[in-house]
Amino acid sequence: MDRYLLGIDLGGTNLRIAVVTLEGKLIEEVNVKTESDKGPHHVIDNMIKICEGLLQKRNIEAIGIGAPGPLDSKQGIILSPPNLPGWDEVPLALMLEKALEKKVVLDNDANAAALAEATIGAGKGKESVFYMTISTGIGGGYVYRNQLIQGANFCAGEVGNMMVNRDGPTHYVLNIGSLESLASGTAVHRLGKEKLGITGHAGEVFTLAMNGQQEAEAIVDTMLTYLAKGISNIVHTIDPHMIVLGGGVMQSKEYIMPILLEKVNAYLYPQLRNRVQIECASLGTKAGVIGAALLTQQA
Amino acid sequence: MDRYLLGIDLGGTNLRIAVVTLEGKLIEEVNVKTESDKGPHHVIDNMIKICEGLLQKRNIEAIGIGAPGPLDSKQGIILSPPNLPGWDEVPLALMLEKALEKKVVLDNDANAAALAEATIGAGKGKESVFYMTISTGIGGGYVYRNQLIQGANFCAGEVGNMMVNRDGPTHYVLNIGSLESLASGTAVHRLGKEKLGITGHAGEVFTLAMNGQQEAEAIVDTMLTYLAKGISNIVHTIDPHMIVLGGGVMQSKEYIMPILLEKVNAYLYPQLRNRVQIECASLGTKAGVIGAALLTQQA
């Protein structure tokens, strides 16, 4: 009988659950609203029901969950993530293991996406891949020889809190001058609201910039300067074989990439210029759920 | 017959050559002035003579060299390092291989020291170790499961060029706001000269600070703020099991460490505070030559 994996991508808005082959091929996907405002018990009950349906149809070997951080991957516990209000110290892995009688592993959503992009996505075949997601926040994951490097405290890849500047907006947990506070979608949105009076999301600023609106161009340029500093810092720390960029902000990749690459090169040691591979993610919104399933196959 | 390794630590000032066991125990060491002003041929001839003497006495399996960067580790070529004027594209590994008929490997001096500290020094037994040397410059190396991670372009660990600030002194190759330009011995020396009129080296500033001289304290405090930002950035990128600090500046470790640790913790995500292990190097000036020998044993 063929063996499969179950991946769960638990987001603040969407809950995706998918059946995936051992090689990371997506076979079947269920996509519902998380309804996180109804609390963890409602969401987990719903999650278990969907899983039960999928488990009946196929021979599922193990279940992997990608969830918003902070979390304790070793113990499988969700620890008060800002994107899941009310989820305080929820032992999600244990709860699913009991209900579904399968091995369950938990890691943060950026690590799950990093694993998928590094092993079967844009970074396939590369010895080391650093994945960054640039969205509401900035997160990442580091994959070396197809193994996720979680770090001593499961905080490897948490580059959103990397400092690239002395000043910047204050935040309840991020450092002043942090990459996330200066180069995320939220940073672009904040400046777009202040300087352009936009009412929607950060995408509006990118659209205005693409259409040549000067103030919008300046906002994006500033954001990309900080992003380039962050990427250059990662290169000078681990010099990965590829940097893969994903997340909502990369929907504007045609506009962003040429500017970003030029800026990154300017911040690199001369011998590194034009030699660092920086690519856009290739699995789109499926990276999280596929990567969650692949978490179960890590040594 | 017992098997040994030869390590060569080629510095701008000192040339150390040592016989080391396969486990990294130092057996015999020759320490001479490099005389780098007499050019590469003089230095290499001298190096070969010392090696020949050591090779006659013991069964040497392979030779490893740690040298100032930039260099091409794969091809064994020294590429115009600022600390070895006149060494332009010198195929050092090949030259020694021909003269001594042994396998020769070359890597940068910080990587060599990192390997020694991570495997038999302060970081022994840790899954992942990031070593930083804070001296005239700032360099580093990343060791994961006893293997040096060199990076796609042999630039892993080059954290001296990491940007931690928007401004700072200009430099012919380093980024403005780079860690090395703000937190190295050179940075302390520059400020000591400007603000205190010191005539010797950076150590004077540390001595004054230890004796409570307020301006010296302020210089060291500023330098440690930047160093703490750099360390925190490394933690939020790879979350190593230990950070090991070496280099000349660490001679003032009793004064530096309490201040530095407090600053690092303030820049970490709350869940990381007081959980990151930061230790001083334990092999002293021997790390480079021992690590050079151990380079030959890398997979």
Interface residues (C-beta under 8 A of the other chain):
Chain A: P70 L79 E127 S128 Y142 Y144 I149 Q150 G151 A152 N153 F154 C155 A156 G157 E158 V159 G160 N161 M162 M163 V164 N165 R166 D167 V173 N175 K229 S232 N233 I234 V235 H236 T237 I238 D239 P240 H241 M242 Y267 L268 Y269 P270 Q271 L272 R275 V276 Q277
Chain B: P70 L79 E127 S128 Y142 Y144 I149 Q150 G151 A152 N153 F154 C155 A156 G157 E158 V159 G160 N161 M162 M163 V164 N165 R166 D167 V173 N175 K229 S232 N233 I234 V235 H236 T237 I238 D239 P240 H241 M242 Y267 L268 Y269 P270 Q271 L272 R275 V276 Q277
